[in-house]
């Protein structure tokens, strides 16, 4: 399986070598390589489907099974990129359909990343201007197509990044508190794990980090809520690992989120 992940890259290298050395004529090389590509594509699809169905049979989710299939047939760096792009496309669809991920009936979603929506609007406007400029100023059809594809890809990346945050809110109910930060962090706490909640605005970076006993998982370079734990916990999230005593998170409406968290803790204590 590990060898198969690198076959895609190897096939591409062989194609370039055959054409550059002139061992085959262009027509002959095209026929041979087309046959190789078809056979290899069939093998790739077969392995991917086998891994996908196997993961689903063992209870895996559709996104998880898709990730297993991609990992089985692509090198790890390419697989991670492909899985992230697939997640972005799925998130855009969910965002348009207003179907947040992992919010069961009766639970309270707490959204974050609302300020990032303005970035998407700005990027859409810039992309529209770019399309008009390319059509007016670039006379070569092939170059126009390439530039339009790159512009569309950039728009997808930006929209997908924001959509992932918008479709993966924090989730609160009487039994658990689920805290998320896009694709990077997804942790579940019991209400008994939380000692207190406070409003506290802090600046932060793009990726979650653990520093000085604090797990920082913001959106838009800010966190607005701080959760104090009843006892230290050892965690590994994204590229960060360590022992934490507090968690800083982002929320669209910090005061309402803090009140909802307090009500959740109080409801759990009285049951």
Secondary structure in CASP SS format (residue, H / E / C, confidence):
PFRMAT SS
TARGET T0000
AUTHOR 0000-0000-0000
METHOD secondary structure of the structure
MODEL  1
X C 1.00
X H 1.00
X H 1.00
X H 1.00
X H 1.00
X H 1.00
X H 1.00
X H 1.00
X H 1.00
X H 1.00
X H 1.00
X H 1.00
X H 1.00
X H 1.00
X H 1.00
X H 1.00
X H 1.00
X H 1.00
X H 1.00
X H 1.00
X H 1.00
X C 1.00
X C 1.00
X C 1.00
X C 1.00
X H 1.00
X H 1.00
X H 1.00
X H 1.00
X H 1.00
X H 1.00
X H 1.00
X H 1.00
X H 1.00
X H 1.00
X H 1.00
X H 1.00
X H 1.00
X H 1.00
X H 1.00
X H 1.00
X H 1.00
X H 1.00
X H 1.00
X H 1.00
X H 1.00
X H 1.00
X H 1.00
X H 1.00
X H 1.00
X H 1.00
X H 1.00
X H 1.00
X H 1.00
X H 1.00
X H 1.00
X H 1.00
X C 1.00
X C 1.00
X C 1.00
X C 1.00
X H 1.00
X H 1.00
X H 1.00
X H 1.00
X H 1.00
X H 1.00
X H 1.00
X H 1.00
X H 1.00
X H 1.00
X H 1.00
X H 1.00
X C 1.00
X C 1.00
X H 1.00
X H 1.00
X H 1.00
X H 1.00
X H 1.00
X H 1.00
X H 1.00
X H 1.00
X H 1.00
X H 1.00
X H 1.00
X H 1.00
X H 1.00
X H 1.00
X H 1.00
X H 1.00
X H 1.00
X H 1.00
X H 1.00
X H 1.00
X H 1.00
X H 1.00
X C 1.00
X C 1.00
X C 1.00
X C 1.00
X C 1.00
X C 1.00
X C 1.00
X C 1.00
X C 1.00
X C 1.00
X E 1.00
X E 1.00
X E 1.00
X C 1.00
X C 1.00
X C 1.00
X H 1.00
X H 1.00
X H 1.00
X H 1.00
X H 1.00
X H 1.00
X H 1.00
X H 1.00
X H 1.00
X H 1.00
X H 1.00
X H 1.00
X H 1.00
X H 1.00
X H 1.00
X H 1.00
X H 1.00
X H 1.00
X H 1.00
X H 1.00
X H 1.00
X H 1.00
X H 1.00
X H 1.00
X C 1.00
X C 1.00
X C 1.00
X H 1.00
X H 1.00
X H 1.00
X H 1.00
X H 1.00
X H 1.00
X H 1.00
X H 1.00
X H 1.00
X H 1.00
X H 1.00
X H 1.00
X H 1.00
X H 1.00
X H 1.00
X H 1.00
X H 1.00
X H 1.00
X H 1.00
X H 1.00
X H 1.00
X H 1.00
X H 1.00
X H 1.00
X H 1.00
X H 1.00
X C 1.00
X C 1.00
X C 1.00
X E 1.00
X E 1.00
X E 1.00
X C 1.00
X C 1.00
X C 1.00
X C 1.00
X E 1.00
X E 1.00
X E 1.00
X E 1.00
X E 1.00
X C 1.00
X C 1.00
X C 1.00
X E 1.00
X E 1.00
X E 1.00
X E 1.00
X E 1.00
X C 1.00
X H 1.00
X H 1.00
X H 1.00
X E 1.00
X E 1.00
X E 1.00
X E 1.00
X E 1.00
X E 1.00
X E 1.00
X E 1.00
X E 1.00
X E 1.00
X C 1.00
X C 1.00
X C 1.00
X C 1.00
X C 1.00
X E 1.00
X E 1.00
X E 1.00
X C 1.00
X C 1.00
X E 1.00
X E 1.00
X E 1.00
X E 1.00
X C 1.00
X E 1.00
X C 1.00
X C 1.00
X E 1.00
X E 1.00
X E 1.00
X E 1.00
X E 1.00
X E 1.00
X E 1.00
X E 1.00
X E 1.00
X E 1.00
X E 1.00
X E 1.00
X E 1.00
X E 1.00
X E 1.00
X E 1.00
X C 1.00
X C 1.00
X E 1.00
X E 1.00
X E 1.00
X E 1.00
X E 1.00
X E 1.00
X E 1.00
X E 1.00
X E 1.00
X E 1.00
X C 1.00
X C 1.00
X C 1.00
X C 1.00
X H 1.00
X H 1.00
X H 1.00
X H 1.00
X H 1.00
X H 1.00
X H 1.00
X H 1.00
X H 1.00
X H 1.00
X H 1.00
X H 1.00
X H 1.00
X H 1.00
X H 1.00
X H 1.00
X C 1.00
X C 1.00
END
